[in-house]
Amino acid sequence: MRNDGNLARAKGMLLSLMQEAYQRRDHVALLCFAGDVVELRLAPRRASAWNDDWVAPIAAGGGTPLSLGVRRADQLLARSAPRQRWLWLLTDGRSSESPARPGAADIACVVDFEAARVPLHRARQLAESWQARYVAAERSVQTR
């Protein structure tokens, strides 16, 4: 995600998604994963106002523990209130892992930031296998 400005674009999309959640008074959580670490950056809670300073420390690189991150997201969703639970996965699709769709996600959306000269289309394949919404990052996002 750190190549071709993808991380900056992903952070911009994250801020937009969080702003929408704040306006709707939704509950949110944020997991970041890179290297071999899955980090709970924001424990589940009601969305609050966000800004660039908050997302600036989010880094990328060193591979993606996608299966571990998706399992952790499933655990968080399973413990949340039984209203409509969304999972947004922002990825460049460079992981070779293909985890199962989290059972606790009522709606899943895979946002594809792939910018390789020879695209692998893994994010699209993951969305298809999950029967999830697929969004190419170049397009604007309609969350609901």
OpenMM code with the backbone's topology and positions (N, CA, C; nanometers):
from openmm import Vec3, app, unit

residues = "MET ARG ASN ASP GLY ASN LEU ALA ARG ALA LYS GLY MET LEU LEU SER LEU MET GLN GLU ALA TYR GLN ARG ARG ASP HIS VAL ALA LEU LEU CYS PHE ALA GLY ASP VAL VAL GLU LEU ARG LEU ALA PRO ARG ARG ALA SER ALA TRP ASN ASP ASP TRP VAL ALA PRO ILE ALA ALA GLY GLY GLY THR PRO LEU SER LEU GLY VAL ARG ARG ALA ASP GLN LEU LEU ALA ARG SER ALA PRO ARG GLN ARG TRP LEU TRP LEU LEU THR ASP GLY ARG SER SER GLU SER PRO ALA ARG PRO GLY ALA ALA ASP ILE ALA CYS VAL VAL ASP PHE GLU ALA ALA ARG VAL PRO LEU HIS ARG ALA ARG GLN LEU ALA GLU SER TRP GLN ALA ARG TYR VAL ALA ALA GLU ARG SER VAL GLN THR ARG".split()
positions = [
    Vec3(0.0813, -0.1206, 0.0000),
    Vec3(0.0000, 0.0000, 0.0000),
    Vec3(0.0854, 0.1267, 0.0000),
    Vec3(0.2109, 0.1135, 0.0335),
    Vec3(0.2912, 0.2349, 0.0444),
    Vec3(0.3385, 0.2865, -0.0902),
    Vec3(0.3222, 0.2100, -0.1974),
    Vec3(0.3669, 0.2520, -0.3298),
    Vec3(0.2575, 0.3278, -0.4048),
    Vec3(0.2999, 0.4135, -0.4962),
    Vec3(0.2086, 0.4836, -0.5874),
    Vec3(0.1029, 0.5691, -0.5173),
    Vec3(0.1308, 0.6133, -0.3967),
    Vec3(0.0355, 0.6978, -0.3251),
    Vec3(-0.0852, 0.6235, -0.2709),
    Vec3(-0.0829, 0.4901, -0.2756),
    Vec3(-0.1986, 0.4131, -0.2297),
    Vec3(-0.2293, 0.4348, -0.0828),
    Vec3(-0.1255, 0.4416, -0.0008),
    Vec3(-0.1504, 0.4592, 0.1420),
    Vec3(-0.2182, 0.5937, 0.1681),
    Vec3(-0.1735, 0.6967, 0.1019),
    Vec3(-0.2357, 0.8282, 0.1187),
    Vec3(-0.3814, 0.8252, 0.0723),
    Vec3(-0.4086, 0.7598, -0.0390),
    Vec3(-0.5470, 0.7492, -0.0882),
    Vec3(-0.6311, 0.6672, 0.0095),
    Vec3(-0.5743, 0.5598, 0.0632),
    Vec3(-0.6480, 0.4771, 0.1592),
    Vec3(-0.6796, 0.5568, 0.2850),
    Vec3(-0.5845, 0.6369, 0.3302),
    Vec3(-0.6094, 0.7203, 0.4479),
    Vec3(-0.7200, 0.8216, 0.4199),
    Vec3(-0.7204, 0.8774, 0.3008),
    Vec3(-0.8272, 0.9700, 0.2633),
    Vec3(-0.9632, 0.9026, 0.2633),
    Vec3(-0.9679, 0.7808, 0.2096),
    Vec3(-1.0940, 0.7071, 0.2097),
    Vec3(-1.1349, 0.6721, 0.3522),
    Vec3(-1.0391, 0.6344, 0.4347),
    Vec3(-1.0683, 0.6031, 0.5746),
    Vec3(-1.1301, 0.7243, 0.6440),
    Vec3(-1.0724, 0.8408, 0.6233),
    Vec3(-1.1281, 0.9619, 0.6841),
    Vec3(-1.2705, 0.9870, 0.6353),
    Vec3(-1.2945, 0.9633, 0.5082),
    Vec3(-1.4284, 0.9827, 0.4527),
    Vec3(-1.5286, 0.8842, 0.5137),
    Vec3(-1.4892, 0.7576, 0.5241),
    Vec3(-1.5768, 0.6573, 0.5840),
    Vec3(-1.6056, 0.6895, 0.7301),
    Vec3(-1.5041, 0.7323, 0.8026),
    Vec3(-1.5221, 0.7652, 0.9436),
    Vec3(-1.6101, 0.8885, 0.9604),
    Vec3(-1.5978, 0.9853, 0.8715),
    Vec3(-1.6821, 1.1046, 0.8768),
    Vec3(-1.8286, 1.0669, 0.8550),
    Vec3(-1.8525, 0.9789, 0.7581),
    Vec3(-1.9898, 0.9327, 0.7347),
    Vec3(-2.0439, 0.8584, 0.8559),
    Vec3(-1.9618, 0.7742, 0.9161),
    Vec3(-2.0042, 0.7009, 1.0358),
    Vec3(-2.0367, 0.7977, 1.1498),
    Vec3(-1.9561, 0.9018, 1.1639),
    Vec3(-1.9788, 1.0033, 1.2671),
    Vec3(-2.1124, 1.0738, 1.2444),
    Vec3(-2.1405, 1.1090, 1.1207),
    Vec3(-2.2651, 1.1786, 1.0894),
    Vec3(-2.3873, 1.0908, 1.1147),
    Vec3(-2.3721, 0.9598, 1.0968),
    Vec3(-2.4830, 0.8664, 1.1202),
    Vec3(-2.4867, 0.8153, 1.2640),
    Vec3(-2.3885, 0.8532, 1.3428),
    Vec3(-2.3757, 0.8079, 1.4813),
    Vec3(-2.3598, 0.6560, 1.4900),
    Vec3(-2.2857, 0.6019, 1.3942),
    Vec3(-2.2571, 0.4586, 1.3918),
    Vec3(-2.1480, 0.4232, 1.4910),
    Vec3(-2.1357, 0.2960, 1.5175),
    Vec3(-2.0242, 0.2441, 1.5949),
    Vec3(-1.9192, 0.1939, 1.4965),
    Vec3(-1.7926, 0.2126, 1.5314),
    Vec3(-1.6821, 0.1750, 1.4430),
    Vec3(-1.5699, 0.1106, 1.5246),
    Vec3(-1.4823, 0.0427, 1.4530),
    Vec3(-1.3558, -0.0071, 1.5069),
    Vec3(-1.2588, -0.0020, 1.3903),
    Vec3(-1.1306, 0.0023, 1.4196),
    Vec3(-1.0308, 0.0071, 1.3136),
    Vec3(-0.9170, -0.0878, 1.3458),
    Vec3(-0.8933, -0.1795, 1.2536),
    Vec3(-0.7787, -0.2699, 1.2603),
    Vec3(-0.6837, -0.2322, 1.1472),
    Vec3(-0.5555, -0.2271, 1.1783),
    Vec3(-0.4530, -0.2061, 1.0758),
    Vec3(-0.3607, -0.3273, 1.0805),
    Vec3(-0.3203, -0.3745, 0.9644),
    Vec3(-0.2283, -0.4870, 0.9653),
    Vec3(-0.1256, -0.4724, 0.8557),
    Vec3(-0.0014, -0.4994, 0.8960),
    Vec3(0.1142, -0.4949, 0.8063),
    Vec3(0.2242, -0.5773, 0.8706),
    Vec3(0.3151, -0.6260, 0.7889),
    Vec3(0.4195, -0.7127, 0.8409),
    Vec3(0.3555, -0.8377, 0.8959),
    Vec3(0.3783, -0.8658, 1.0219),
    Vec3(0.3127, -0.9810, 1.0852),
    Vec3(0.2289, -0.9366, 1.2049),
    Vec3(0.1862, -0.8108, 1.2035),
    Vec3(0.1156, -0.7520, 1.3167),
    Vec3(-0.0245, -0.7075, 1.2761),
    Vec3(-0.1201, -0.7393, 1.3614),
    Vec3(-0.2551, -0.6853, 1.3498),
    Vec3(-0.2750, -0.5960, 1.4706),
    Vec3(-0.3024, -0.4702, 1.4457),
    Vec3(-0.3130, -0.3724, 1.5534),
    Vec3(-0.4540, -0.3161, 1.5605),
    Vec3(-0.5148, -0.3242, 1.6770),
    Vec3(-0.6437, -0.2607, 1.7002),
    Vec3(-0.6166, -0.1134, 1.7264),
    Vec3(-0.6358, -0.0305, 1.6245),
    Vec3(-0.6071, 0.1131, 1.6362),
    Vec3(-0.7197, 0.1886, 1.7038),
    Vec3(-0.8404, 0.1349, 1.6913),
    Vec3(-0.9553, 0.1991, 1.7536),
    Vec3(-1.0492, 0.0888, 1.8008),
    Vec3(-1.0616, 0.0770, 1.9312),
    Vec3(-1.1525, -0.0232, 1.9879),
    Vec3(-1.2961, 0.0134, 1.9511),
    Vec3(-1.3846, -0.0847, 1.9413),
    Vec3(-1.5234, -0.0559, 1.9040),
    Vec3(-1.5846, 0.0507, 1.9934),
    Vec3(-1.6446, 0.1505, 1.9286),
    Vec3(-1.7093, 0.2605, 2.0001),
    Vec3(-1.7893, 0.3435, 1.9008),
    Vec3(-1.8635, 0.4382, 1.9535),
    Vec3(-1.9377, 0.5304, 1.8669),
    Vec3(-1.8366, 0.6185, 1.7929),
    Vec3(-1.8600, 0.6372, 1.6648),
    Vec3(-1.7685, 0.7171, 1.5823),
    Vec3(-1.7626, 0.8602, 1.6346),
    Vec3(-1.6442, 0.9189, 1.6255),
    Vec3(-1.6255, 1.0579, 1.6653),
    Vec3(-1.5596, 1.1319, 1.5494),
    Vec3(-1.5359, 1.2599, 1.5680),
    Vec3(-1.4747, 1.3407, 1.4629),
    Vec3(-1.3306, 1.2937, 1.4381),
    Vec3(-1.2863, 1.2992, 1.3145),
    Vec3(-1.1542, 1.2506, 1.2750),
    Vec3(-1.0800, 1.3615, 1.2028),
    Vec3(-0.9484, 1.3492, 1.1991),
    Vec3(-0.8699, 1.4452, 1.1229),
    Vec3(-0.7425, 1.3790, 1.0709),
    Vec3(-0.6689, 1.4518, 0.9882),
    Vec3(-0.5474, 1.3987, 0.9266),
    Vec3(-0.4427, 1.3576, 1.0292),
    Vec3(-0.4343, 1.4294, 1.1411),
    Vec3(-0.3346, 1.3954, 1.2424),
    Vec3(-0.3572, 1.2557, 1.2995),
    Vec3(-0.4823, 1.2131, 1.3031),
    Vec3(-0.5139, 1.0838, 1.3602),
    Vec3(-0.4664, 0.9702, 1.2698),
    Vec3(-0.4777, 0.9853, 1.1380),
    Vec3(-0.4391, 0.8775, 1.0469),
    Vec3(-0.2929, 0.8833, 1.0049),
    Vec3(-0.2257, 0.9928, 1.0313),
    Vec3(-0.0863, 1.0079, 0.9880),
    Vec3(0.0047, 0.8943, 1.0336),
    Vec3(-0.0065, 0.8431, 1.1567),
    Vec3(0.0847, 0.7365, 1.2010),
    Vec3(0.0606, 0.5999, 1.1362),
    Vec3(-0.0504, 0.5813, 1.0659),
    Vec3(-0.0777, 0.4514, 1.0045),
    Vec3(0.0266, 0.4259, 0.8963),
    Vec3(0.0950, 0.3131, 0.9070),
    Vec3(0.2031, 0.2797, 0.8136),
    Vec3(0.1665, 0.1550, 0.7337),
    Vec3(0.2502, 0.1231, 0.6362),
    Vec3(0.2304, 0.0041, 0.5529),
    Vec3(0.3658, -0.0582, 0.5253),
    Vec3(0.3601, -0.1763, 0.4682),
    Vec3(0.4832, -0.2427, 0.4254),
    Vec3(0.5116, -0.3686, 0.5035),
    Vec3(0.5952, -0.4527, 0.4451),
    Vec3(0.6387, -0.5738, 0.5128),
    Vec3(0.5447, -0.6909, 0.4992),
    Vec3(0.4586, -0.6900, 0.4007),
    Vec3(0.3654, -0.8006, 0.3836),
    Vec3(0.2343, -0.7740, 0.4542),
    Vec3(0.1412, -0.8638, 0.4371),
    Vec3(0.0083, -0.8454, 0.4945),
    Vec3(-0.0408, -0.9740, 0.5578),
    Vec3(-0.0639, -0.9739, 0.6888),
    Vec3(-0.1240, -1.0911, 0.7532),
    Vec3(-0.2760, -1.0882, 0.7349),
    Vec3(-0.3206, -1.1022, 0.6104),
    Vec3(-0.4613, -1.0839, 0.5767),
    Vec3(-0.5530, -1.1792, 0.6534),
    Vec3(-0.5186, -1.3071, 0.6565),
    Vec3(-0.6047, -1.4037, 0.7265),
    Vec3(-0.6163, -1.3694, 0.8743),
    Vec3(-0.5065, -1.3330, 0.9367),
    Vec3(-0.5075, -1.2960, 1.0776),
    Vec3(-0.5921, -1.1708, 1.0997),
    Vec3(-0.5770, -1.0722, 1.0140),
    Vec3(-0.6552, -0.9493, 1.0256),
    Vec3(-0.8044, -0.9733, 1.0080),
    Vec3(-0.8401, -1.0571, 0.9115),
    Vec3(-0.9811, -1.0868, 0.8869),
    Vec3(-1.0403, -1.1656, 1.0033),
    Vec3(-0.9654, -1.2595, 1.0602),
    Vec3(-1.0130, -1.3330, 1.1773),
    Vec3(-1.0382, -1.2387, 1.2948),
    Vec3(-0.9459, -1.1455, 1.3149),
    Vec3(-0.9615, -1.0480, 1.4246),
    Vec3(-1.0843, -0.9596, 1.4012),
    Vec3(-1.1060, -0.9189, 1.2769),
    Vec3(-1.2244, -0.8392, 1.2438),
    Vec3(-1.3517, -0.9181, 1.2718),
    Vec3(-1.3513, -1.0467, 1.2378),
    Vec3(-1.4670, -1.1317, 1.2625),
    Vec3(-1.4963, -1.1392, 1.4120),
    Vec3(-1.3925, -1.1509, 1.4933),
    Vec3(-1.4106, -1.1558, 1.6390),
    Vec3(-1.4726, -1.0265, 1.6907),
    Vec3(-1.4249, -0.9133, 1.6406),
    Vec3(-1.4799, -0.7839, 1.6844),
    Vec3(-1.6255, -0.7697, 1.6426),
    Vec3(-1.6548, -0.8075, 1.5197),
    Vec3(-1.7920, -0.7969, 1.4704),
    Vec3(-1.8860, -0.8887, 1.5485),
    Vec3(-1.8399, -1.0077, 1.5805),
    Vec3(-1.9225, -1.1044, 1.6533),
    Vec3(-1.9613, -1.0525, 1.7914),
    Vec3(-1.8768, -0.9710, 1.8512),
    Vec3(-1.9046, -0.9168, 1.9851),
    Vec3(-1.9861, -0.7885, 1.9808),
    Vec3(-2.0103, -0.7355, 1.8625),
    Vec3(-2.0820, -0.6078, 1.8526),
    Vec3(-2.2328, -0.6309, 1.8578),
    Vec3(-2.3053, -0.5220, 1.8724),
    Vec3(-2.4509, -0.5281, 1.8809),
    Vec3(-2.5076, -0.5925, 1.7539),
    Vec3(-2.6208, -0.6599, 1.7673),
    Vec3(-2.6753, -0.7346, 1.6537),
    Vec3(-2.7492, -0.6493, 1.5506),
    Vec3(-2.6994, -0.5302, 1.5240),
    Vec3(-2.7564, -0.4512, 1.4152),
    Vec3(-2.6719, -0.4763, 1.2910),
    Vec3(-2.6966, -0.4062, 1.1873),
    Vec3(-2.6233, -0.4294, 1.0628),
    Vec3(-2.4739, -0.4018, 1.0817),
    Vec3(-2.3915, -0.5045, 1.0579),
    Vec3(-2.2464, -0.4940, 1.0798),
    Vec3(-2.1751, -0.4957, 0.9448),
    Vec3(-2.0989, -0.3902, 0.9212),
    Vec3(-2.0248, -0.3732, 0.7965),
    Vec3(-1.8781, -0.4045, 0.8200),
    Vec3(-1.8157, -0.4623, 0.7184),
    Vec3(-1.6711, -0.4812, 0.7164),
    Vec3(-1.6179, -0.4164, 0.5892),
    Vec3(-1.5283, -0.3217, 0.6067),
    Vec3(-1.4604, -0.2570, 0.4944),
    Vec3(-1.3166, -0.3059, 0.4950),
    Vec3(-1.2726, -0.3666, 0.3876),
    Vec3(-1.1340, -0.4103, 0.3734),
    Vec3(-1.0696, -0.3253, 0.2646),
    Vec3(-0.9743, -0.2417, 0.3042),
    Vec3(-0.8987, -0.1600, 0.2094),
    Vec3(-0.7671, -0.2315, 0.1841),
    Vec3(-0.7403, -0.2701, 0.0598),
    Vec3(-0.6246, -0.3527, 0.0293),
    Vec3(-0.5693, -0.3233, -0.1095),
    Vec3(-0.4405, -0.3506, -0.1254),
    Vec3(-0.3816, -0.3432, -0.2588),
    Vec3(-0.3793, -0.4810, -0.3243),
    Vec3(-0.4323, -0.5800, -0.2547),
    Vec3(-0.4442, -0.7136, -0.3106),
    Vec3(-0.3126, -0.7869, -0.3290),
    Vec3(-0.2087, -0.7468, -0.2596),
    Vec3(-0.0776, -0.8095, -0.2785),
    Vec3(-0.0575, -0.9328, -0.1917),
    Vec3(-0.1509, -0.9632, -0.1044),
    Vec3(-0.1401, -1.0829, -0.0215),
    Vec3(-0.1854, -1.2039, -0.1022),
    Vec3(-0.1165, -1.3145, -0.0846),
    Vec3(-0.1569, -1.4382, -0.1527),
    Vec3(-0.2592, -1.5161, -0.0709),
    Vec3(-0.2881, -1.4693, 0.0507),
    Vec3(-0.3861, -1.5359, 0.1352),
    Vec3(-0.5277, -1.5084, 0.0839),
    Vec3(-0.6146, -1.6038, 0.1036),
    Vec3(-0.7540, -1.5887, 0.0638),
    Vec3(-0.8436, -1.6385, 0.1776),
    Vec3(-0.8580, -1.5576, 0.2815),
    Vec3(-0.9351, -1.6010, 0.3986),
    Vec3(-1.0842, -1.6117, 0.3666),
    Vec3(-1.1530, -1.6895, 0.4473),
    Vec3(-1.2981, -1.7011, 0.4359),
    Vec3(-1.3629, -1.5702, 0.4797),
    Vec3(-1.4794, -1.5459, 0.4254),
    Vec3(-1.5544, -1.4260, 0.4644),
    Vec3(-1.5906, -1.4352, 0.6123),
    Vec3(-1.5718, -1.3278, 0.6855),
    Vec3(-1.6103, -1.3275, 0.8267),
    Vec3(-1.7610, -1.3486, 0.8416),
    Vec3(-1.7975, -1.4499, 0.9158),
    Vec3(-1.9381, -1.4830, 0.9333),
    Vec3(-2.0178, -1.3755, 1.0042),
    Vec3(-1.9525, -1.2948, 1.0859),
    Vec3(-2.0221, -1.1914, 1.1621),
    Vec3(-2.0477, -1.0645, 1.0805),
    Vec3(-1.9925, -1.0557, 0.9605),
    Vec3(-2.0124, -0.9371, 0.8758),
    Vec3(-2.1430, -0.9518, 0.7986),
    Vec3(-2.2379, -0.8641, 0.8254),
    Vec3(-2.3626, -0.8660, 0.7501),
    Vec3(-2.3400, -0.8172, 0.6076),
    Vec3(-2.2560, -0.7161, 0.5949),
    Vec3(-2.2215, -0.6601, 0.4643),
    Vec3(-2.0709, -0.6428, 0.4604),
    Vec3(-2.0101, -0.6878, 0.3526),
    Vec3(-1.8655, -0.6720, 0.3354),
    Vec3(-1.8396, -0.5946, 0.2065),
    Vec3(-1.7369, -0.5127, 0.2118),
    Vec3(-1.6967, -0.4338, 0.0959),
    Vec3(-1.5448, -0.4399, 0.0859),
    Vec3(-1.4943, -0.4784, -0.0295),
    Vec3(-1.3505, -0.4840, -0.0542),
    Vec3(-1.3154, -0.3676, -0.1457),
    Vec3(-1.2279, -0.2794, -0.0977),
    Vec3(-1.1843, -0.1633, -0.1750),
    Vec3(-1.0452, -0.1932, -0.2277),
    Vec3(-1.0322, -0.1911, -0.3581),
    Vec3(-0.9115, -0.2343, -0.4278),
    Vec3(-0.8220, -0.1155, -0.4621),
    Vec3(-0.7031, -0.1147, -0.4026),
    Vec3(-0.6043, -0.0107, -0.4290),
    Vec3(-0.4900, -0.0619, -0.5165),
    Vec3(-0.5082, -0.1739, -0.5834),
    Vec3(-0.4002, -0.2300, -0.6648),
    Vec3(-0.3608, -0.1324, -0.7746),
    Vec3(-0.2302, -0.1125, -0.7881),
    Vec3(-0.1776, -0.0203, -0.8888),
    Vec3(-0.0598, -0.0824, -0.9637),
    Vec3(-0.0501, -0.2148, -0.9651),
    Vec3(0.0624, -0.2828, -1.0293),
    Vec3(0.0502, -0.2762, -1.1815),
    Vec3(0.1653, -0.2778, -1.2483),
    Vec3(0.1639, -0.2808, -1.3953),
    Vec3(0.0947, -0.4057, -1.4471),
    Vec3(0.1200, -0.5161, -1.3795),
    Vec3(0.0525, -0.6414, -1.4125),
    Vec3(-0.0395, -0.6739, -1.2952),
    Vec3(-0.1656, -0.6352, -1.3057),
    Vec3(-0.2567, -0.6548, -1.1922),
    Vec3(-0.2834, -0.8023, -1.1663),
    Vec3(-0.2939, -0.8348, -1.0377),
    Vec3(-0.3234, -0.9716, -0.9962),
    Vec3(-0.4730, -0.9935, -0.9729),
    Vec3(-0.5474, -0.8876, -0.9536),
    Vec3(-0.6929, -0.8909, -0.9329),
    Vec3(-0.7340, -0.9725, -0.8104),
    Vec3(-0.6468, -0.9812, -0.7113),
    Vec3(-0.6783, -1.0609, -0.5923),
    Vec3(-0.7898, -0.9983, -0.5086),
    Vec3(-0.7936, -0.8658, -0.5035),
    Vec3(-0.9001, -0.8014, -0.4265),
    Vec3(-1.0358, -0.8312, -0.4904),
    Vec3(-1.0425, -0.8252, -0.6213),
    Vec3(-1.1676, -0.8572, -0.6912),
    Vec3(-1.2059, -1.0038, -0.6665),
    Vec3(-1.1074, -1.0924, -0.6735),
    Vec3(-1.1338, -1.2345, -0.6492),
    Vec3(-1.1830, -1.2581, -0.5071),
    Vec3(-1.1233, -1.1881, -0.4116),
    Vec3(-1.1666, -1.2018, -0.2727),
    Vec3(-1.3106, -1.1530, -0.2575),
    Vec3(-1.3411, -1.0392, -0.3165),
    Vec3(-1.4778, -0.9861, -0.3097),
    Vec3(-1.5770, -1.0854, -0.3706),
    Vec3(-1.5405, -1.1436, -0.4825),
    Vec3(-1.6294, -1.2412, -0.5461),
    Vec3(-1.6487, -1.3640, -0.4578),
    Vec3(-1.5403, -1.4144, -0.3996),
    Vec3(-1.5533, -1.5337, -0.3150),
    Vec3(-1.6330, -1.5031, -0.1878),
    Vec3(-1.6262, -1.3794, -0.1403),
    Vec3(-1.7021, -1.3379, -0.0224),
    Vec3(-1.8454, -1.2967, -0.0572),
    Vec3(-1.8758, -1.2844, -0.1856),
    Vec3(-2.0023, -1.2261, -0.2298),
    Vec3(-2.0178, -1.0872, -0.1672),
    Vec3(-1.9093, -1.0123, -0.1744),
    Vec3(-1.9021, -0.8783, -0.1154),
    Vec3(-1.9076, -0.7730, -0.2249),
    Vec3(-1.9332, -0.6519, -0.1847),
    Vec3(-1.9235, -0.5394, -0.2776),
    Vec3(-1.7774, -0.5220, -0.3145),
    Vec3(-1.7528, -0.4855, -0.4387),
    Vec3(-1.6173, -0.4587, -0.4855),
    Vec3(-1.6135, -0.3148, -0.5337),
    Vec3(-1.5135, -0.2395, -0.4870),
    Vec3(-1.4976, -0.1010, -0.5287),
    Vec3(-1.3525, -0.0805, -0.5688),
    Vec3(-1.3302, -0.0372, -0.6920),
    Vec3(-1.1960, 0.0034, -0.7333),
    Vec3(-1.1716, 0.1404, -0.6715),
    Vec3(-1.0566, 0.1608, -0.6124),
    Vec3(-1.0290, 0.2844, -0.5373),
    Vec3(-1.0392, 0.4090, -0.6228),
    Vec3(-1.0235, 0.3976, -0.7518),
    Vec3(-1.0333, 0.5152, -0.8387),
    Vec3(-1.1734, 0.5744, -0.8376),
    Vec3(-1.2721, 0.4904, -0.8136),
    Vec3(-1.4098, 0.5361, -0.8148),
    Vec3(-1.4472, 0.5954, -0.6801),
    Vec3(-1.5475, 0.6779, -0.6819),
    Vec3(-1.5973, 0.7297, -0.5550),
    Vec3(-1.6729, 0.6184, -0.4843),
    Vec3(-1.6778, 0.6270, -0.3544),
    Vec3(-1.7398, 0.5222, -0.2743),
    Vec3(-1.8776, 0.5673, -0.2283),
    Vec3(-1.9777, 0.4836, -0.2521),
    Vec3(-2.1090, 0.5039, -0.1926),
    Vec3(-2.1220, 0.3988, -0.0850),
    Vec3(-2.1265, 0.4412, 0.0387),
    Vec3(-2.1234, 0.3451, 0.1481),
    Vec3(-2.2577, 0.2778, 0.1707),
    Vec3(-2.3648, 0.3461, 0.1461),
    Vec3(-2.4950, 0.2814, 0.1723),
    Vec3(-2.5933, 0.3164, 0.0660),
] * unit.nanometer
topology = app.Topology()
chain = topology.addChain("A")
for resn in residues:
    res = topology.addResidue(resn, chain)
    for name in ("N", "CA", "C"):
        topology.addAtom(name, app.Element.getBySymbol(name[0]), res)
